[in-house]
Amino acid sequence: MSQPKHPRFQAHQYQIAARPREIAVLASGGLDSSVLLATLAANYRRVHPIYVRAGLYWEQSEICALSRFVSAMNSPRVESAKVLELPMFDVSGPDWTTTGQNPPGYRAAVESNYIVGRNLTLLAKAAVYCVKAKIGELAMAPLQANPFPDARRKFFAAFEKAVELGTGLRLRIVTPFAVMTKAEVIALGLALPLQFTITCVRPRGFIHCGACTKCAERIAGFRAAGVVDPTRYATAGKPREAAKRPKRGRAT
């Protein structure tokens, strides 16, 4: 009995031509990705902010911050934020990222914030959106100090290749802040409404807890930049005093 013939794969049938001068941005409502969003708006015809909701504790505050920041920018080149759903609770389970309980503290190492596969999952969802919308560039804002395996150029290059092989879209992952510090990003965004950004794992609206590792990074960034920090902290300035004391054993 002869085997049925399967059609031969023809790559050209699946090739997707991206629309020129359009870019998507993985925007978290945080300081770094918000400054990136504004920076790209100066160079692209249309910028598409994408927020991927995975079921983490701080997401509602981030979504509100992102919406407020985009509105405050009032740029005709920046689209309204698109919120995509990618629930991860069945994989992550109940931990500090989903419950908000016992998150890494003010003096914890940067590595304590690691969420396995975080960039992989964000990029996967956003990439499919880009394929459907014919957007050929996708930006995100890892910084120089990011130590995680899915924030390396080698990973991004492999991801680009996988997207092209699997969908026909030649997608470029753009990470212009990968050579910059938090202080440098703050300096770049001084004219922006940075008070409408969230860098905290236990925020209450726009009020930062002031006691988590992410707040510590934000406070240290403004201090290193030598500018006034417009952020509201629940701890009424105590982290600022802590930030001035020498840190021992803290990753930078």
C-alpha positions as a Python dict, from the first residue, in 0.01 Angstrom:
ca = {
    (1, 'M'): (0, 0, 0),
    (2, 'S'): (152, 328, -106),
    (3, 'Q'): (200, 604, 147),
    (4, 'P'): (13, 931, 90),
    (5, 'K'): (228, 1207, -49),
    (6, 'H'): (265, 1507, 173),
    (7, 'P'): (309, 1851, 15),
    (8, 'R'): (667, 1971, 23),
    (9, 'F'): (730, 2268, 247),
    (10, 'Q'): (772, 2588, 47),
    (11, 'A'): (923, 2861, 260),
    (12, 'H'): (827, 3141, 24),
    (13, 'Q'): (458, 3062, 74),
    (14, 'Y'): (484, 3166, 440),
    (15, 'Q'): (706, 3470, 413),
    (16, 'I'): (557, 3783, 568),
    (17, 'A'): (660, 4132, 463),
    (18, 'A'): (669, 4368, 760),
    (19, 'R'): (521, 4715, 740),
    (20, 'P'): (794, 4981, 728),
    (21, 'R'): (889, 5198, 1027),
    (22, 'E'): (660, 5026, 1273),
    (23, 'I'): (778, 4870, 1598),
    (24, 'A'): (617, 4691, 1891),
    (25, 'V'): (745, 4745, 2246),
    (26, 'L'): (711, 4507, 2538),
    (27, 'A'): (600, 4777, 2780),
    (28, 'S'): (555, 4692, 3147),
    (29, 'G'): (463, 5035, 3275),
    (30, 'G'): (805, 5038, 3438),
    (31, 'L'): (1059, 5316, 3414),
    (32, 'D'): (1294, 5152, 3162),
    (33, 'S'): (1036, 5034, 2909),
    (34, 'S'): (846, 5364, 2936),
    (35, 'V'): (1157, 5566, 2850),
    (36, 'L'): (1223, 5322, 2566),
    (37, 'L'): (869, 5372, 2439),
    (38, 'A'): (916, 5748, 2423),
    (39, 'T'): (1261, 5719, 2265),
    (40, 'L'): (1134, 5497, 1985),
    (41, 'A'): (841, 5730, 1916),
    (42, 'A'): (1093, 5986, 1791),
    (43, 'N'): (1226, 5749, 1526),
    (44, 'Y'): (934, 5534, 1409),
    (45, 'R'): (614, 5613, 1222),
    (46, 'R'): (408, 5400, 1457),
    (47, 'V'): (487, 5244, 1795),
    (48, 'H'): (273, 4964, 1941),
    (49, 'P'): (301, 4914, 2321),
    (50, 'I'): (228, 4556, 2425),
    (51, 'Y'): (160, 4444, 2781),
    (52, 'V'): (152, 4069, 2847),
    (53, 'R'): (-58, 3980, 3151),
    (54, 'A'): (59, 3656, 3311),
    (55, 'G'): (-121, 3668, 3646),
    (56, 'L'): (146, 3840, 3856),
    (57, 'Y'): (65, 4037, 4169),
    (58, 'W'): (169, 4381, 4045),
    (59, 'E'): (18, 4372, 3697),
    (60, 'Q'): (-292, 4587, 3750),
    (61, 'S'): (-81, 4875, 3880),
    (62, 'E'): (154, 4838, 3583),
    (63, 'I'): (-129, 4840, 3331),
    (64, 'C'): (-273, 5156, 3486),
    (65, 'A'): (72, 5317, 3485),
    (66, 'L'): (132, 5229, 3121),
    (67, 'S'): (-204, 5372, 3017),
    (68, 'R'): (-140, 5691, 3214),
    (69, 'F'): (211, 5731, 3074),
    (70, 'V'): (95, 5686, 2714),
    (71, 'S'): (-182, 5938, 2769),
    (72, 'A'): (60, 6187, 2924),
    (73, 'M'): (298, 6147, 2627),
    (74, 'N'): (14, 6248, 2394),
    (75, 'S'): (211, 6130, 2090),
    (76, 'P'): (22, 6062, 1765),
    (77, 'R'): (284, 5798, 1685),
    (78, 'V'): (215, 5584, 1993),
    (79, 'E'): (-86, 5352, 1985),
    (80, 'S'): (-294, 5267, 2291),
    (81, 'A'): (-143, 4979, 2486),
    (82, 'K'): (-253, 4632, 2376),
    (83, 'V'): (-299, 4393, 2670),
    (84, 'L'): (-240, 4027, 2580),
    (85, 'E'): (-328, 3739, 2809),
    (86, 'L'): (-81, 3464, 2891),
    (87, 'P'): (-172, 3314, 3233),
    (88, 'M'): (119, 3127, 3388),
    (89, 'F'): (-22, 3025, 3727),
    (90, 'D'): (-48, 2662, 3621),
    (91, 'V'): (330, 2666, 3576),
    (92, 'S'): (448, 2907, 3846),
    (93, 'G'): (201, 2818, 4120),
    (94, 'P'): (149, 3031, 4431),
    (95, 'D'): (473, 3212, 4506),
    (96, 'W'): (572, 3572, 4583),
    (97, 'T'): (518, 3675, 4219),
    (98, 'T'): (149, 3582, 4230),
    (99, 'T'): (59, 3634, 4597),
    (100, 'G'): (273, 3938, 4680),
    (101, 'Q'): (378, 3768, 5004),
    (102, 'N'): (742, 3770, 5117),
    (103, 'P'): (898, 3918, 4802),
    (104, 'P'): (1275, 3976, 4784),
    (105, 'G'): (1359, 4252, 5030),
    (106, 'Y'): (1530, 4588, 4991),
    (107, 'R'): (1882, 4446, 5030),
    (108, 'A'): (1826, 4120, 4844),
    (109, 'A'): (2047, 4032, 4548),
    (110, 'V'): (1927, 4121, 4198),
    (111, 'E'): (1922, 3749, 4115),
    (112, 'S'): (1639, 3701, 4367),
    (113, 'N'): (1402, 3865, 4117),
    (114, 'Y'): (1457, 3593, 3857),
    (115, 'I'): (1140, 3447, 3704),
    (116, 'V'): (1215, 3138, 3497),
    (117, 'G'): (1141, 3189, 3128),
    (118, 'R'): (1005, 3542, 3179),
    (119, 'N'): (1148, 3697, 2861),
    (120, 'L'): (1086, 3376, 2667),
    (121, 'T'): (714, 3380, 2741),
    (122, 'L'): (674, 3756, 2692),
    (123, 'L'): (852, 3745, 2359),
    (124, 'A'): (661, 3439, 2239),
    (125, 'K'): (322, 3603, 2290),
    (126, 'A'): (435, 3939, 2154),
    (127, 'A'): (598, 3773, 1852),
    (128, 'V'): (274, 3609, 1746),
    (129, 'Y'): (105, 3949, 1774),
    (130, 'C'): (377, 4096, 1553),
    (131, 'V'): (328, 3821, 1295),
    (132, 'K'): (-45, 3890, 1277),
    (133, 'A'): (9, 4267, 1261),
    (134, 'K'): (306, 4243, 1021),
    (135, 'I'): (541, 4429, 1254),
    (136, 'G'): (907, 4347, 1193),
    (137, 'E'): (1069, 4487, 1507),
    (138, 'L'): (1001, 4414, 1873),
    (139, 'A'): (1175, 4615, 2146),
    (140, 'M'): (1228, 4551, 2515),
    (141, 'A'): (1437, 4719, 2783),
    (142, 'P'): (1682, 4492, 2967),
    (143, 'L'): (1967, 4693, 3118),
    (144, 'Q'): (2342, 4640, 3139),
    (145, 'A'): (2319, 4489, 3488),
    (146, 'N'): (2060, 4225, 3392),
    (147, 'P'): (2225, 3889, 3477),
    (148, 'F'): (1956, 3653, 3352),
    (149, 'P'): (2004, 3396, 3072),
    (150, 'D'): (1709, 3517, 2864),
    (151, 'A'): (1844, 3873, 2853),
    (152, 'R'): (2154, 3790, 2646),
    (153, 'R'): (2205, 3883, 2282),
    (154, 'K'): (2271, 3515, 2207),
    (155, 'F'): (1924, 3428, 2329),
    (156, 'F'): (1760, 3708, 2131),
    (157, 'A'): (1940, 3602, 1813),
    (158, 'A'): (1820, 3243, 1857),
    (159, 'F'): (1467, 3366, 1919),
    (160, 'E'): (1473, 3578, 1603),
    (161, 'K'): (1577, 3273, 1402),
    (162, 'A'): (1305, 3057, 1557),
    (163, 'V'): (1035, 3315, 1473),
    (164, 'E'): (1151, 3338, 1112),
    (165, 'L'): (1165, 2959, 1074),
    (166, 'G'): (828, 2908, 1241),
    (167, 'T'): (623, 3193, 1097),
    (168, 'G'): (798, 3344, 796),
    (169, 'L'): (838, 3686, 962),
    (170, 'R'): (1191, 3822, 993),
    (171, 'L'): (1150, 3973, 1340),
    (172, 'R'): (1431, 4179, 1492),
    (173, 'I'): (1455, 4200, 1873),
    (174, 'V'): (1567, 4552, 1965),
    (175, 'T'): (1738, 4611, 2303),
    (176, 'P'): (1907, 4954, 2290),
    (177, 'F'): (1929, 4988, 2670),
    (178, 'A'): (2134, 4669, 2713),
    (179, 'V'): (2450, 4881, 2739),
    (180, 'M'): (2301, 5135, 2980),
    (181, 'T'): (2261, 5172, 3357),
    (182, 'K'): (1941, 5267, 3537),
    (183, 'A'): (2085, 5612, 3605),
    (184, 'E'): (2159, 5664, 3236),
    (185, 'V'): (1804, 5568, 3140),
    (186, 'I'): (1666, 5809, 3400),
    (187, 'A'): (1885, 6087, 3261),
    (188, 'L'): (1758, 6008, 2911),
    (189, 'G'): (1398, 6035, 3029),
    (190, 'L'): (1415, 6343, 3249),
    (191, 'A'): (1163, 6532, 3037),
    (192, 'L'): (912, 6247, 3060),
    (193, 'P'): (637, 6190, 3321),
    (194, 'L'): (837, 5928, 3512),
    (195, 'Q'): (601, 5964, 3808),
    (196, 'F'): (359, 5758, 3599),
    (197, 'T'): (583, 5450, 3599),
    (198, 'I'): (592, 5154, 3835),
    (199, 'T'): (905, 4967, 3949),
    (200, 'C'): (775, 4768, 4246),
    (201, 'V'): (652, 4416, 4324),
    (202, 'R'): (402, 4534, 4589),
    (203, 'P'): (260, 4864, 4464),
    (204, 'R'): (-65, 5025, 4575),
    (205, 'G'): (-175, 5216, 4270),
    (206, 'F'): (110, 5457, 4196),
    (207, 'I'): (254, 5424, 4548),
    (208, 'H'): (567, 5208, 4562),
    (209, 'C'): (622, 4989, 4867),
    (210, 'G'): (977, 5121, 4910),
    (211, 'A'): (1088, 4793, 5065),
    (212, 'C'): (1146, 4552, 4774),
    (213, 'T'): (1449, 4495, 4554),
    (214, 'K'): (1288, 4671, 4259),
    (215, 'C'): (1225, 4983, 4468),
    (216, 'A'): (1586, 4969, 4584),
    (217, 'E'): (1705, 4968, 4221),
    (218, 'R'): (1479, 5263, 4137),
    (219, 'I'): (1589, 5468, 4439),
    (220, 'A'): (1957, 5397, 4369),
    (221, 'G'): (1907, 5489, 4003),
    (222, 'F'): (1766, 5834, 4078),
    (223, 'R'): (2036, 5892, 4337),
    (224, 'A'): (2313, 5793, 4091),
    (225, 'A'): (2157, 6017, 3825),
    (226, 'G'): (2169, 6308, 4070),
    (227, 'V'): (1809, 6413, 4010),
    (228, 'V'): (1495, 6443, 4222),
    (229, 'D'): (1300, 6120, 4251),
    (230, 'P'): (929, 6195, 4179),
    (231, 'T'): (819, 5854, 4307),
    (232, 'R'): (584, 5814, 4604),
    (233, 'Y'): (703, 5548, 4849),
    (234, 'A'): (489, 5399, 5126),
    (235, 'T'): (787, 5395, 5361),
    (236, 'A'): (807, 5777, 5368),
    (237, 'G'): (1169, 5812, 5259),
    (238, 'K'): (1331, 5544, 5478),
    (239, 'P'): (1469, 5354, 5173),
    (240, 'R'): (1648, 5671, 5063),
    (241, 'E'): (1837, 5673, 5391),
    (242, 'A'): (1914, 5304, 5353),
    (243, 'A'): (2038, 5362, 4999),
    (244, 'K'): (2302, 5603, 5127),
    (245, 'R'): (2456, 5346, 5362),
    (246, 'P'): (2725, 5114, 5221),
    (247, 'K'): (2584, 4794, 5076),
    (248, 'R'): (2766, 4468, 5144),
    (249, 'G'): (2719, 4163, 4930),
    (250, 'R'): (2460, 4324, 4704),
    (251, 'A'): (2472, 4242, 4333),
    (252, 'T'): (2484, 4542, 4101),
}
